[in-house]
Amino acid sequence: MRQSTCCRKKHSERKERIGSGHVGMNFEEEDLLTNIDEESEDEVELMPSKWGLVMDRLLVLSRRFSDTLTQVQVFLWRLLELHILKMVAFFSVWVSLEEPSVMNLVLVVLWSLAMPYSRFGPMASCLSTVWVCVIIVCKMLYQLSVVNPVEYSSNCSLPLINETNLLPEEMVNSSLYQEPVDPAKWFGIRKDATVLGYSKNHLIVLMLLVFEATVNRHQTHHYRQLQRSPPAIPALFPAATRDTLDQGLIPCLKYLLNYTFYKFGLEICFMMTVNVIGQRMNFLVIIHGCWLVAILVRRRRAAIARIWPKYCLFLSIFMIYQYLLCVGMPPALCIGESW
């Protein structure tokens, strides 16, 4: 009996061991399958989808487009910084030539002196802004109903033939003798149907002056953000130098844009002077010819540089003198100009 009970106990212990071994094997297989599933899920997650590739490509392109746009903006601001003053001067003089008057004479004087002498540029810009505002206000006030030009208009009678150098045809066609002359027109103001159309040109000049101030403030803030001063050489591409000229076509074009007028500006000015002499063909161009000979005699650029400011001053005075001829005498004096 004792032996049978012992055998039964041993048999049951063996069964328990075998059962526990099977259970351990099942647990290990389950852990192995779980690890394989997790690794496969990680591989699926790491595999990029088509939309993910598209979004990554779009991000790269947008970043590249943003960098290109920033470079274009920097280039345009630099271009405006170098040439906005010339644009303002050109349009101001053009408006003055469209409406010859005493009030516009101030703009001609300012910009005739500011262009050859760049240190007067900021002062000319400030004074032009104030003066253009004065012109616009005067034009607006002159449109009021209380202003009646008929009350103070001048009636000029035809002079006798021996009292003037004008021909009879010229006297008949002169505006002095056709109708009463408003003296305010000589100053640059007159009655008009619409104030906006009448003041449009000066409003554009004022907008250009404001834009010029905006460009200067923007560039000052830009250099302050970069913590550096503006380039010493007023070049469009400061990094393009003689050392980078032979590195390719684009560096060559940048160098030419920087220094074309610096290298050949004197020759271009000579060609323009000869063109003016050929176009005008009058007594005053003899003075231009004398200046041209005086400059050409001095062969070295250092010698030409010493006389060049005097030639620029002559051109400024000559331009102001020609504009005075366009303005003429006050119509209230009833003096007909022969020109």
Secondary structure as the mmCIF struct_conf table of DSSP 4:
data_model
#
loop_
_struct_conf.conf_type_id
_struct_conf.id
_struct_conf.beg_label_comp_id
_struct_conf.beg_label_asym_id
_struct_conf.beg_label_seq_id
_struct_conf.end_label_comp_id
_struct_conf.end_label_asym_id
_struct_conf.end_label_seq_id
HELX_RH_AL_P HELX_RH_AL_P1 ARG A 2 LEU A 46
BEND BEND1 MET A 47 MET A 47
HELX_RH_AL_P HELX_RH_AL_P2 LYS A 50 GLU A 98
BEND BEND2 GLU A 99 GLU A 99
HELX_RH_AL_P HELX_RH_AL_P3 VAL A 102 ALA A 114
TURN_TY1_P TURN_TY1_P1 MET A 115 PRO A 116
BEND BEND3 TYR A 117 TYR A 117
HELX_RH_3T_P HELX_RH_3T_P1 SER A 118 PHE A 120
HELX_RH_AL_P HELX_RH_AL_P4 GLY A 121 TYR A 142
TURN_TY1_P TURN_TY1_P2 GLN A 143 GLN A 143
BEND BEND4 LEU A 144 LEU A 144
TURN_TY1_P TURN_TY1_P3 SER A 145 VAL A 146
HELX_RH_3T_P HELX_RH_3T_P2 PRO A 149 GLU A 151
TURN_TY1_P TURN_TY1_P4 TYR A 152 TYR A 152
STRN STRN1 SER A 154 SER A 154
HELX_LH_PP_P HELX_LH_PP_P1 CYS A 156 LEU A 160
HELX_RH_3T_P HELX_RH_3T_P3 ILE A 161 GLU A 163
BEND BEND5 ASN A 165 LEU A 166
HELX_RH_AL_P HELX_RH_AL_P5 PRO A 168 ASN A 173
TURN_TY1_P TURN_TY1_P5 SER A 175 GLN A 178
BEND BEND6 GLU A 179 GLU A 179
HELX_LH_PP_P HELX_LH_PP_P2 PRO A 180 PRO A 180
STRN STRN2 VAL A 181 VAL A 181
HELX_LH_PP_P HELX_LH_PP_P3 ASP A 182 ASP A 182
TURN_TY1_P TURN_TY1_P6 PRO A 183 PRO A 183
HELX_RH_AL_P HELX_RH_AL_P6 ALA A 184 PHE A 187
TURN_TY1_P TURN_TY1_P7 GLY A 188 GLY A 188
BEND BEND7 ALA A 193 ALA A 193
HELX_RH_AL_P HELX_RH_AL_P7 VAL A 195 TYR A 198
BEND BEND8 SER A 199 SER A 199
HELX_RH_AL_P HELX_RH_AL_P8 LYS A 200 LEU A 226
TURN_TY1_P TURN_TY1_P8 GLN A 227 GLN A 227
BEND BEND9 ARG A 228 ARG A 228
HELX_LH_PP_P HELX_LH_PP_P4 SER A 229 PRO A 231
BEND BEND10 ALA A 232 ILE A 233
BEND BEND11 LEU A 236 LEU A 236
TURN_TY1_P TURN_TY1_P9 PRO A 238 ALA A 239
HELX_RH_3T_P HELX_RH_3T_P4 ARG A 242 GLN A 247
HELX_RH_AL_P HELX_RH_AL_P9 LEU A 249 ARG A 280
BEND BEND12 ASN A 282 ASN A 282
TURN_TY1_P TURN_TY1_P10 PHE A 283 LEU A 284
HELX_RH_AL_P HELX_RH_AL_P10 VAL A 285 VAL A 297
BEND BEND13 ARG A 300 ARG A 300
HELX_RH_AL_P HELX_RH_AL_P11 ARG A 301 VAL A 327
BEND BEND14 MET A 329 MET A 329
HELX_RH_3T_P HELX_RH_3T_P5 PRO A 331 LEU A 333
#
